[in-house]
Amino acid sequence: MPNPRVHNQDIADIFYKIADILEMQSVQWKPQAYRAAANAIESLGKPLSEVYARGGLKALDEIPAVGEALAKKIEEMLKTGRLRHYEKLKKELPINLDELETVPSLGPKKLMVLYKKLGVRNLRDLQKAAEQHKIAALKGFAEKSEQQILKAILANGGKGKRIPLSVAKPIAGQIVKKLKAVKAAQKVEAAGSFRRRRPTIGDIDILVASASPEAVTKAFVSMPGVKILVSGKTKSSVVLQSGIQVDLRVVKPLQWGSALQYFTGSKSHSIALRKIAIKNGLKLSEYGVFRDKKLVASKTEKDVYNVLGLDYVKPELRENEGEIEAAIKSFEKKKR
């Protein structure tokens, strides 16, 4: 039986990583095939585990851009939670891809340049090269790129690892509690993959509704022992002593619902909702749902989903794995 805890996005992410590795190895055509399949999986709209349970390998084969070979790999991941082919490819690489891919803007081609020119194999090597200002001199890089790379490494404490939800939970709880104590903060909640209750998260996202964002930001960046990365009026980022990055976003109280919805859902969930909005002549963003320039929904998440023709979707379901279609059916049923 397929494991329902293996999500579509998990499988798509593995396919994207395989594409990156094959590109580093100068393999032709296959990277595009893996990326096309990953994109099809992200846009599927139903759990792969459900597709497989109903129709087996043949049903997976029939998914656009997948085919028999990749269907078998999906089957393996659904059954075992891992893919031997991916693990073998990682071992063949001279670099630690899991670590280095945590740094934004470093694609496969740039990673290979860093390895061939500077011998960068892991985050420690990358940090050393950036601190010694060796990266800016490379073709395709610049001083700004070097600074961004170093900033990203320091922001993650040089670890390159995701945080277990069990570790993030008490930390997020303490920060939310502290910000709720600020008089200017009307609503406070942790968003992102934390709110979706994913097993691991990259960082902690905190959303606050306030008419006085400066007061909230001041309380956030003045937390004991934090290293400030960015301190703006409505956007701030700090690194805790544990190395965990925490990002703060302060929005107007009127925008609370749309912002919370926007900063909670997975990438594929958000893309699917934006497509629905466009189809209905609307525009969806963190600021609300608009028809031309007129705001039609933003106060609550329920308002946002309802104006798009969906019933409210629980945060932990927002992965674009069938929850959108179910919410549409539920909303239409209630209207009858």
RABELNOR-V31283 format. One record per residue. N is the residue number from 1. RES is the residue in one letter. SS is DSSP state (a for helix, b for strand, c for the rest). PHI is phi in whole degrees, 0 to 359 (* if undefined). OMEGA is omega in whole degrees, -180 to 180 (999 if undefined). Layout:
N	RES	SS	PHI	OMEGA
N	RES	SS	PHI	OMEGA
This chain:
1	M	c	*	179
2	P	c	291	179
3	N	c	274	-178
4	P	c	293	180
5	R	c	277	174
6	V	c	273	-174
7	H	c	275	176
8	N	a	305	-177
9	Q	a	295	177
10	D	a	299	-179
11	I	a	290	178
12	A	a	299	180
13	D	a	299	178
14	I	a	296	179
15	F	a	297	177
16	Y	a	298	-180
17	K	a	292	176
18	I	a	298	178
19	A	a	301	179
20	D	a	297	-179
21	I	a	296	180
22	L	a	297	177
23	E	a	295	177
24	M	a	297	-180
25	Q	c	274	179
26	S	c	62	176
27	V	c	284	-178
28	Q	c	271	172
29	W	c	69	-175
30	K	a	301	179
31	P	a	304	179
32	Q	a	296	-179
33	A	a	295	179
34	Y	a	294	-180
35	R	a	292	179
36	A	a	296	179
37	A	a	293	179
38	A	a	299	179
39	N	a	295	178
40	A	a	295	180
41	I	a	293	179
42	E	a	297	-176
43	S	c	263	-171
44	L	c	297	178
45	G	c	86	176
46	K	c	210	-179
47	P	c	297	176
48	L	a	299	178
49	S	a	299	179
50	E	a	288	178
51	V	a	301	-178
52	Y	a	291	-179
53	A	a	298	-177
54	R	a	275	-174
55	G	a	230	177
56	G	a	65	-177
57	L	a	299	-179
58	K	a	299	180
59	A	a	294	177
60	L	a	293	180
61	D	a	301	-176
62	E	c	279	177
63	I	c	293	-180
64	P	c	310	176
65	A	c	74	-179
66	V	c	267	-180
67	G	a	81	-172
68	E	a	297	-176
69	A	a	297	-179
70	L	a	285	176
71	A	a	299	179
72	K	a	296	178
73	K	a	290	176
74	I	a	297	179
75	E	a	302	180
76	E	a	298	180
77	M	a	293	179
78	L	a	294	-177
79	K	a	276	-172
80	T	a	246	-177
81	G	c	80	179
82	R	c	215	178
83	L	c	224	-176
84	R	a	299	-180
85	H	a	299	179
86	Y	a	295	-180
87	E	a	296	177
88	K	a	294	179
89	L	a	298	180
90	K	a	297	-179
91	K	a	293	-180
92	E	a	283	-179
93	L	c	285	177
94	P	c	278	-177
95	I	c	237	176
96	N	c	271	-174
97	L	a	295	-179
98	D	a	301	179
99	E	a	287	-171
100	L	a	292	180
101	E	c	285	175
102	T	c	283	179
103	V	c	269	-179
104	P	c	302	175
105	S	c	78	179
106	L	c	262	177
107	G	c	276	-177
108	P	a	302	-179
109	K	a	295	180
110	K	a	293	179
111	L	a	295	179
112	M	a	290	175
113	V	a	297	180
114	L	a	297	179
115	Y	a	288	-177
116	K	a	291	-176
117	K	a	271	-174
118	L	a	238	179
119	G	c	70	-179
120	V	c	285	-179
121	R	c	249	-176
122	N	c	209	-178
123	L	a	296	179
124	R	a	299	177
125	D	a	297	-178
126	L	a	295	179
127	Q	a	297	179
128	K	a	298	180
129	A	a	296	180
130	A	a	291	-180
131	E	a	294	179
132	Q	c	269	177
133	H	c	56	179
134	K	c	268	-175
135	I	c	286	-176
136	A	c	301	-178
137	A	c	280	-178
138	L	c	282	177
139	K	c	294	-179
140	G	c	94	177
141	F	c	242	178
142	A	c	202	-179
143	E	a	299	180
144	K	a	296	179
145	S	a	299	180
146	E	a	299	179
147	Q	a	295	-180
148	Q	a	294	179
149	I	a	296	-180
150	L	a	296	179
151	K	a	299	-179
152	A	a	294	179
153	I	a	295	-180
154	L	a	295	-180
155	A	a	297	-179
156	N	c	258	178
157	G	c	66	-180
158	G	c	69	-174
159	K	c	267	-180
160	G	c	67	-178
161	K	c	237	175
162	R	c	274	-174
163	I	b	260	175
164	P	b	299	-179
165	L	a	302	-179
166	S	a	297	178
167	V	a	281	-177
168	A	a	289	-173
169	K	a	304	-179
170	P	a	294	180
171	I	a	293	179
172	A	a	298	-180
173	G	a	299	180
174	Q	a	294	-179
175	I	a	292	178
176	V	a	299	179
177	K	a	299	-180
178	K	a	296	-178
179	L	a	286	176
180	K	a	294	180
181	A	c	283	178
182	V	c	283	-176
183	K	c	303	-177
184	A	c	286	-178
185	A	b	275	-180
186	Q	b	274	178
187	K	b	218	-180
188	V	b	220	178
189	E	b	203	173
190	A	b	281	-176
191	A	c	243	176
192	G	a	61	-177
193	S	a	293	176
194	F	a	296	-179
195	R	a	291	177
196	R	c	279	178
197	R	c	59	175
198	R	c	290	-177
199	P	c	302	176
200	T	b	226	178
201	I	b	227	180
202	G	c	279	177
203	D	c	205	-179
204	I	b	250	179
205	D	b	255	179
206	I	b	243	179
207	L	b	246	-180
208	V	b	228	173
209	A	b	259	-178
210	S	b	201	175
211	A	c	272	179
212	S	c	231	-175
213	P	a	300	-178
214	E	a	300	-179
215	A	a	294	179
216	V	a	292	-180
217	T	a	299	-180
218	K	a	300	179
219	A	a	295	-178
220	F	a	292	-175
221	V	a	284	179
222	S	c	264	177
223	M	c	299	-177
224	P	c	303	172
225	G	c	75	-178
226	V	c	269	173
227	K	b	256	-176
228	I	b	279	176
229	L	b	265	180
230	V	b	219	177
231	S	b	225	180
232	G	c	244	-177
233	K	c	295	-178
234	T	c	238	180
235	K	b	231	178
236	S	b	216	178
237	S	b	220	177
238	V	b	225	173
239	V	b	243	179
240	L	c	282	180
241	Q	c	299	178
242	S	c	285	-178
243	G	c	94	-180
244	I	c	278	177
245	Q	b	272	177
246	V	b	235	-180
247	D	b	251	179
248	L	b	248	174
249	R	b	230	179
250	V	b	251	-178
251	V	b	237	176
252	K	c	290	180
253	P	a	307	180
254	L	a	295	-176
255	Q	a	265	-172
256	W	a	306	-176
257	G	a	298	-179
258	S	a	292	179
259	A	a	291	180
260	L	a	295	177
261	Q	a	295	-177
262	Y	a	297	-175
263	F	c	268	179
264	T	c	251	-173
265	G	c	297	175
266	S	c	294	-180
267	K	a	301	-177
268	S	a	290	176
269	H	a	296	-179
270	S	a	294	179
271	I	a	298	-180
272	A	a	298	179
273	L	a	293	179
274	R	a	296	178
275	K	a	294	177
276	I	a	296	179
277	A	a	299	-179
278	I	a	299	180
279	K	a	300	-179
280	N	c	261	178
281	G	c	71	-179
282	L	c	241	175
283	K	b	233	-178
284	L	b	248	176
285	S	b	209	178
286	E	c	294	-178
287	Y	c	271	178
288	G	b	140	175
289	V	b	255	-175
290	F	b	238	167
291	R	b	247	-167
292	D	c	59	179
293	K	c	255	-177
294	K	b	272	177
295	L	b	285	-179
296	V	b	246	177
297	A	b	196	177
298	S	c	188	-172
299	K	c	294	-179
300	T	c	228	176
301	E	a	298	180
302	K	a	301	178
303	D	a	301	-178
304	V	a	297	-180
305	Y	a	296	-177
306	N	a	297	-178
307	V	a	291	176
308	L	c	271	179
309	G	c	89	-180
310	L	c	237	169
311	D	c	285	180
312	Y	c	300	179
313	V	c	250	179
314	K	c	297	-177
315	P	a	308	-175
316	E	a	291	179
317	L	a	262	-171
318	R	c	280	-178
319	E	c	236	-175
320	N	c	58	179
321	E	c	235	177
322	G	c	106	-177
323	E	a	291	-179
324	I	a	290	179
325	E	a	298	179
326	A	a	295	-180
327	A	a	291	177
328	I	a	294	180
329	K	a	298	-179
330	S	a	295	-180
331	F	a	294	-180
332	E	a	295	179
333	K	a	295	-180
334	K	a	291	-179
335	K	a	285	-176
336	R	c	291	999
